[in-house]
Amino acid sequence: MRLLVGLSGNLNRPSRTRVLVEAIASQVVSRGGWRSECFDVLDAGPALGATFSKDAAAPEHRSVWDKIAACDAIVVGSPVYKASYTGLLKHFFDLLEPTLLAGKPIIVCATAKAPHHALMIDHQFRPLFAFFGSWIVPTGIFATDADFRSPENLGDGLSAKISKAAEELRFHFAHELNSPKLG
Ligand SMILES: Cc1cc2nc3c(=O)[nH]c(=O)nc-3n(C[C@H](O)[C@H](O)[C@H](O)COP(=O)(O)O)c2cc1C
């Protein structure tokens, strides 16, 4: 059974972003052969922002880090803050070893108030994971408040897009695009 880890950059709960990350993870799991565990940066503990090395990381921070290192694929999401992902999410990634996400498939998603900030996915998230050498699925998922019935409940409007991203992830593994032979 493969492990999908969801990581959301939200700093508040309830979080629309975390709900979106969990919805994407459950679409992948529903196709079979996967289990998922979802976290947000708050799960890494209140000390995350004042942690400057892995050696200094609190146990709850290391636990999220270790899951990211060990998993087969990741769903990363963030609320758009000042036209980018949240600073604390970037800090989490700044502390990771540069090779840790190489070749790892990633589905990216974001939530925001302004529809035009959908560009955050392509202008901010994709370059970050290109740096890590990750395999980013083509379909990114972006939601505004209008896509939610409530902060805890995603509406149905994004289901086709979420399914497409989950299919792209399935395609990746079906065609062994993560095979060492390609490296
Ligand atoms: C500090 C801060 C900065 C924000 N900046 C933006 C922004 O630049 N563009 C935007 O469309 N929404 C912005 N928002 C709104 C959030 O992106 C939006 O409400 C998001 O869905 C919240 O996600 P969450 O429920 O997971 O926290 C901002 C919110 C906060 C608190």
The ligand as an SDF file (V2000), in Angstrom:
LIG
                    3D

 31 33  0  0  0  0  0  0  0  0999 V2000
   -2.3290   37.2920    6.0170 C   0  0  0  0  0  0  0  0  0  0  0  0
   -3.2880   36.9500    4.8980 C   0  0  0  0  0  0  0  0  0  0  0  0
   -2.9570   37.2670    3.6040 C   0  0  0  0  0  0  0  0  0  0  0  0
   -3.8250   36.9600    2.5510 C   0  0  0  0  0  0  0  0  0  0  0  0
   -3.4680   37.2920    1.2790 N   0  0  0  0  0  0  0  0  0  0  0  0
   -4.2920   36.9880    0.2600 C   0  0  0  0  0  0  0  0  0  0  0  0
   -3.9310   37.2980   -1.0820 C   0  0  0  0  0  0  0  0  0  0  0  0
   -2.8600   37.8320   -1.3720 O   0  0  0  0  0  0  0  0  0  0  0  0
   -4.8100   36.9890   -2.0730 N   0  0  0  0  0  0  0  0  0  0  0  0
   -6.0250   36.3920   -1.8190 C   0  0  0  0  0  0  0  0  0  0  0  0
   -6.7610   36.1690   -2.7650 O   0  0  0  0  0  0  0  0  0  0  0  0
   -6.3820   36.0500   -0.5530 N   0  0  0  0  0  0  0  0  0  0  0  0
   -5.5500   36.3190    0.4720 C   0  0  0  0  0  0  0  0  0  0  0  0
   -5.8980   35.9810    1.7580 N   0  0  0  0  0  0  0  0  0  0  0  0
   -7.1250   35.1980    1.9820 C   0  0  0  0  0  0  0  0  0  0  0  0
   -6.8260   33.6880    2.1230 C   0  0  0  0  0  0  0  0  0  0  0  0
   -5.9650   33.2190    1.0940 O   0  0  0  0  0  0  0  0  0  0  0  0
   -8.1140   32.8670    2.0290 C   0  0  0  0  0  0  0  0  0  0  0  0
   -9.0560   33.3340    2.9440 O   0  0  0  0  0  0  0  0  0  0  0  0
   -7.8300   31.3850    2.2140 C   0  0  0  0  0  0  0  0  0  0  0  0
   -8.8600   30.6150    1.6350 O   0  0  0  0  0  0  0  0  0  0  0  0
   -7.7000   31.0150    3.6790 C   0  0  0  0  0  0  0  0  0  0  0  0
   -7.4090   29.6440    3.7640 O   0  0  0  0  0  0  0  0  0  0  0  0
   -7.5130   28.8160    5.1350 P   0  0  0  0  0  0  0  0  0  0  0  0
   -8.9900   28.6890    5.4730 O   0  0  0  0  0  0  0  0  0  0  0  0
   -6.9190   27.4820    4.8110 O   0  0  0  0  0  0  0  0  0  0  0  0
   -6.7490   29.5650    6.1700 O   0  0  0  0  0  0  0  0  0  0  0  0
   -5.0580   36.3030    2.8110 C   0  0  0  0  0  0  0  0  0  0  0  0
   -5.3840   35.9910    4.1330 C   0  0  0  0  0  0  0  0  0  0  0  0
   -4.5130   36.3000    5.1750 C   0  0  0  0  0  0  0  0  0  0  0  0
   -4.8930   35.9390    6.6000 C   0  0  0  0  0  0  0  0  0  0  0  0
  1  2  1  0
  2  3  1  0
  2 30  2  0
  3  4  2  0
  4  5  1  0
  4 28  1  0
  5  6  2  0
  6  7  1  0
  6 13  1  0
  7  8  2  0
  7  9  1  0
  9 10  1  0
 10 11  2  0
 10 12  1  0
 12 13  2  0
 13 14  1  0
 14 15  1  0
 14 28  1  0
 15 16  1  0
 16 17  1  0
 16 18  1  0
 18 19  1  0
 18 20  1  0
 20 21  1  0
 20 22  1  0
 22 23  1  0
 23 24  1  0
 24 25  2  0
 24 26  1  0
 24 27  1  0
 28 29  2  0
 29 30  1  0
 30 31  1  0
M  END
$$$$
